[in-house]
Amino acid sequence: MSSGNNTVGNTNSAPDINKAPGRTIGMTVMIAMILFTAYWMSQRQSDSVETGIASNTEELSGFRSDAWQLPDDELLGFVKISAGAFTMGSNPAADRMAYENERWSNLQRQGSVELPDYYIGRYEVTVAQIREWAEESGNQTRGIVVSGEGSFPATQVTWPQALAYARWLERQLKDSSNTPPEILQMLNNGGSVTLPSEAEWEKAARGIDGRIFPWGSSPRQDRANYSESKVLAVGSFGCPECANGLSDMAGNVWELTRSPMQEYPYSSADDFEPASANPLWVMRGGSFSDAANNVRAAVRGAVDSSVRNDTIGFRLVITTL
């Protein structure tokens, strides 16, 4: 296990979660994998030196320059996930790639979680969107790399900075005449713009029919950016079968959540009262450099709040939780 500001970069790196059902991994090998992952992620972490911020004047196809570079659709890129229950976690009888930390309890493999209505971003937050915030927000953006193509996912952003961006966007949405009435109504009724909980993320990714991947039960490299060498612009892969019409819920970049890494069964109360004073935060979905086992909808990675690197990004939700 890494310490200090180092990261835990994949599902094989959080405490006591790396054993896949039906698989025995030697303790020495497991520790070596954890130490290697922490070293690799720390080497990829950017220096916390504020970068130059170019003026955000670009016009991106499919995004609105008059609405904080959000997607140009009816709900500014937010997709409604209807209230109801879904199955969370993994059943190794159906998913042979499942890790032990996806098990619900000693008595059952999966659990049912009920969620109210919420909205989630169709795409990962982009460079152009972060640049809008960075031009206004000064010290909160220190260390963020805001250069690069605007349609690519924003990386090099720490967990607190992702939440700060969410709070900034919430203020813009509440104050603007460009905000869709449906979104404004939820915000005015106690909703907030924030990172998804891991339950909100997983329900959006797999739908309510228990999918292993966002598109179904088998790996498909024509549906997501994984086992590759570089990140791609958001929405680069069409996925008509993907749950809720969302893009890049598998691969491209890991996505931060607001949930601390704790053992299942999941409880939303844990999001407000982490068991540890210095928790690791769950991230979901895997990255362009991960293999198929790490881009499944139930995979749980974890990261320290101070880490930034080019394999970790985020998307937002609007939620009343």
C-alpha positions in Angstrom: 0.0 0.0 0.0 1.2 3.4 -0.8 1.3 6.2 1.7 1.3 10.0 1.7 0.3 11.5 -1.6 1.0 8.4 -3.7 -2.0 6.8 -5.4 -3.7 3.5 -5.6 -4.2 3.3 -9.3 -6.3 0.2 -10.0 -8.4 -2.4 -8.4 -5.4 -4.5 -7.5 -4.1 -1.8 -5.2 -6.7 -1.1 -2.4 -6.3 -3.0 0.9 -7.6 -6.6 0.9 -9.5 -6.2 -2.4 -7.2 -7.8 -4.9 -8.1 -11.4 -4.7 -10.3 -12.5 -7.5 -12.9 -15.2 -6.6 -11.4 -18.6 -7.3 -7.9 -17.2 -7.5 -5.1 -17.2 -4.9 -2.4 -14.5 -5.2 0.8 -14.8 -3.1 1.3 -12.1 -0.6 4.7 -11.2 -2.0 3.4 -10.8 -5.5 0.5 -8.8 -4.3 2.7 -6.4 -2.3 5.0 -6.0 -5.3 2.1 -5.1 -7.6 0.9 -2.5 -5.1 4.3 -0.9 -4.8 4.9 -0.9 -8.5 1.5 0.7 -9.1 2.1 3.4 -6.5 5.6 4.1 -8.0 4.2 4.2 -11.6 1.3 6.5 -10.6 3.6 8.9 -8.6 5.9 9.1 -11.6 3.0 10.2 -13.8 1.8 12.8 -11.3 2.5 16.3 -12.5 4.6 18.8 -10.7 2.3 21.2 -8.7 3.5 24.2 -10.7 0.8 26.4 -12.1 0.6 26.2 -15.9 -0.1 29.0 -18.3 -3.9 29.3 -19.1 -4.7 30.1 -22.7 -7.8 32.0 -23.4 -10.8 29.7 -24.1 -11.9 31.0 -27.4 -12.2 27.7 -29.3 -15.4 26.7 -30.9 -15.9 22.9 -30.4 -18.3 21.0 -32.5 -21.1 19.6 -30.4 -20.4 21.9 -27.4 -21.7 25.4 -26.5 -19.2 28.3 -26.1 -22.0 30.3 -24.5 -22.7 27.6 -21.8 -19.3 26.8 -20.2 -18.4 24.5 -23.1 -21.1 22.0 -22.0 -22.6 19.7 -24.7 -25.0 21.3 -27.1 -28.1 19.3 -26.4 -31.4 19.9 -24.6 -30.0 19.2 -21.1 -26.5 20.5 -21.7 -25.1 17.0 -21.7 -26.8 15.8 -18.5 -28.8 12.5 -18.8 -31.6 11.7 -16.4 -31.3 8.4 -14.5 -34.8 7.5 -13.2 -35.4 6.5 -9.6 -35.4 2.9 -8.7 -33.3 0.0 -7.6 -30.4 -1.7 -9.4 -28.1 -4.6 -8.7 -24.6 -3.5 -7.4 -21.5 -5.6 -7.2 -20.4 -8.7 -9.1 -21.5 -12.3 -9.2 -18.4 -14.4 -10.2 -20.6 -17.1 -11.6 -21.6 -14.7 -14.3 -18.4 -12.6 -14.3 -15.2 -14.6 -14.1 -13.1 -11.4 -14.0 -14.8 -10.2 -10.7 -12.6 -9.0 -7.9 -13.2 -9.8 -4.2 -13.9 -6.2 -3.3 -16.9 -6.3 -5.6 -18.5 -8.9 -3.3 -21.5 -7.6 -1.3 -21.0 -9.6 1.9 -20.0 -12.9 3.2 -23.5 -14.1 2.6 -24.3 -12.7 -0.8 -22.4 -11.7 -3.9 -24.5 -8.7 -5.0 -26.9 -6.3 -3.4 -29.8 -4.1 -4.4 -29.5 -0.3 -4.0 -32.4 2.2 -4.4 -31.6 5.6 -5.7 -33.8 8.7 -6.4 -33.8 10.5 -9.7 -30.5 12.1 -10.7 -28.7 13.4 -13.7 -25.2 12.4 -14.9 -22.9 13.9 -17.5 -23.0 12.1 -20.9 -19.3 12.7 -21.2 -16.3 13.0 -19.0 -15.5 16.7 -18.1 -13.3 18.1 -20.8 -10.2 20.3 -21.0 -12.3 23.1 -22.5 -14.7 23.0 -19.5 -12.0 23.0 -17.0 -10.3 25.9 -18.9 -13.5 28.0 -18.4 -13.2 27.5 -14.7 -9.5 28.0 -14.6 -9.7 31.4 -16.2 -11.9 32.6 -13.3 -10.8 30.6 -10.3 -7.1 31.3 -9.7 -5.4 29.3 -7.0 -7.9 26.5 -7.0 -6.5 25.4 -10.3 -2.9 25.3 -9.3 -1.1 22.4 -10.9 -3.9 21.6 -13.4 -2.7 21.1 -17.0 -5.3 23.1 -19.0 -3.4 23.0 -22.3 -4.4 20.5 -25.0 -7.3 19.8 -27.2 -10.6 21.0 -25.6 -12.6 17.9 -26.4 -10.3 15.6 -24.5 -11.1 14.6 -20.9 -9.6 16.8 -18.2 -6.9 15.1 -16.3 -4.2 16.3 -13.8 -7.1 17.3 -11.5 -7.1 16.4 -7.8 -10.2 15.2 -6.0 -10.7 18.5 -4.2 -10.3 20.4 -7.4 -12.9 18.3 -9.2 -15.3 19.2 -6.4 -14.4 22.8 -6.6 -15.1 22.8 -10.3 -18.5 21.2 -9.6 -19.4 23.9 -7.1 -18.4 26.6 -9.6 -20.5 25.0 -12.3 -23.5 24.7 -9.9 -23.3 28.5 -9.3 -23.2 29.2 -13.1 -26.2 27.0 -13.7 -28.3 28.5 -10.9 -27.6 32.0 -12.2 -27.9 31.6 -15.9 -30.9 31.9 -18.3 -29.2 29.2 -20.4 -29.9 26.5 -17.8 -32.6 24.0 -18.9 -35.7 24.3 -16.7 -35.5 20.7 -15.7 -32.0 21.1 -14.4 -32.8 24.4 -12.7 -35.8 22.8 -10.9 -33.7 20.1 -9.4 -31.0 22.6 -8.3 -33.7 24.8 -6.7 -35.2 21.8 -5.0 -32.0 21.0 -3.1 -30.0 19.3 -5.8 -26.3 19.9 -6.2 -23.6 19.5 -8.9 -21.0 17.1 -7.6 -19.0 13.9 -8.2 -21.2 10.8 -8.5 -21.4 8.4 -5.6 -20.1 5.0 -6.6 -23.7 3.7 -6.6 -24.8 6.5 -8.9 -21.9 5.9 -11.2 -22.5 2.1 -11.3 -26.2 2.3 -11.9 -25.6 4.8 -14.8 -22.9 2.6 -16.3 -24.6 -0.8 -16.2 -28.3 0.1 -16.2 -30.8 -2.0 -14.3 -30.2 -5.3 -16.1 -27.0 -6.2 -14.4 -24.6 -5.8 -17.3 -20.9 -6.6 -16.8 -19.8 -3.9 -19.3 -21.9 -0.8 -20.2 -22.8 -2.5 -23.5 -23.3 -6.1 -22.3 -21.6 -9.2 -21.0 -18.5 -9.5 -23.1 -15.4 -7.2 -23.8 -15.6 -5.1 -27.0 -12.8 -2.9 -28.1 -15.0 -1.3 -30.8 -17.1 0.2 -27.9 -14.5 1.8 -25.6 -10.9 3.0 -25.4 -9.0 0.4 -23.4 -5.8 -1.7 -23.8 -4.4 1.2 -25.8 -1.6 3.7 -25.6 -3.4 7.1 -25.4 -6.4 8.9 -24.3 -9.0 10.0 -26.9 -11.5 12.9 -27.2 -14.7 12.2 -25.2 -17.3 10.3 -27.2 -14.8 9.0 -29.7 -16.5 5.6 -29.6 -20.1 5.1 -30.6 -21.9 2.7 -28.3 -25.6 2.4 -29.2 -26.0 -0.5 -26.8 -24.4 1.4 -23.8 -26.7 1.9 -20.8 -28.4 5.3 -20.7 -26.6 6.5 -23.9 -23.5 7.5 -21.9 -20.0 7.6 -23.4 -16.6 6.4 -22.0 -18.0 4.7 -18.9 -15.5 2.0 -19.7 -11.9 3.1 -20.4 -10.5 6.4 -21.6 -9.8 7.7 -18.1 -10.6 6.6 -14.6 -13.4 8.6 -13.1 -13.4 10.0 -9.5 -16.4 9.6 -7.2 -17.3 11.1 -3.9 -17.4 7.7 -2.2 -14.6 6.6 0.2 -13.2 3.2 -0.5 -14.9 1.0 2.1 -16.0 -2.6 2.2 -19.5 -3.4 0.8 -22.4 -3.5 1.5 -22.6 0.0 0.1 -24.4 2.7 2.2 -24.8 6.3 1.2 -24.1 7.2 4.8 -20.5 6.2 4.1 -20.2 9.0 1.6 -20.7 11.5 4.4 -18.9 9.6 7.2 -15.8 7.8 5.9 -14.4 5.2 8.3 -10.9 6.6 7.9 -9.7 10.1 8.7 -7.7 10.1 5.4 -9.7 7.9 3.1 -8.8 6.8 -0.4 -11.6 7.8 -2.9 -13.2 5.3 -5.2 -12.7 5.8 -8.9 -14.5 3.8 -11.6 -14.4 2.7 -15.2 -10.7 2.1 -15.9 -8.5 3.9 -18.4 -7.1 3.7 -21.9 -4.1 1.7 -20.5 -6.2 -0.9 -18.6 -7.1 -4.3 -19.8 -10.7 -5.5 -20.1 -11.0 -6.8 -16.5 -10.5 -3.2 -15.2 -13.1 -1.5 -17.4 -16.0 -3.5 -16.2 -18.9 -1.6 -14.6 -18.4 -3.0 -11.1 -14.6 -2.4 -10.9 -13.5 -0.3 -7.9 -10.2 1.5 -7.9 -9.1 4.0 -5.3 -6.9 7.1 -5.2 -5.5 9.6 -2.6 -7.2 13.0 -2.8 -4.0 14.8 -3.7 -3.1 12.7 -6.7 -3.2 14.0 -10.3 -2.1 12.2 -13.4 -3.0 11.6 -17.0 -5.1 8.5 -16.4 -7.6 10.0 -14.0 -10.5 12.3 -14.8 -14.1 12.7 -13.8 -17.7 13.3 -14.8 -20.4 15.1 -12.8 -23.9 14.4 -11.5 -26.8 16.6 -10.3 -28.2 14.8 -7.3 -30.3 15.4 -4.2 -28.3 12.9 -2.1 
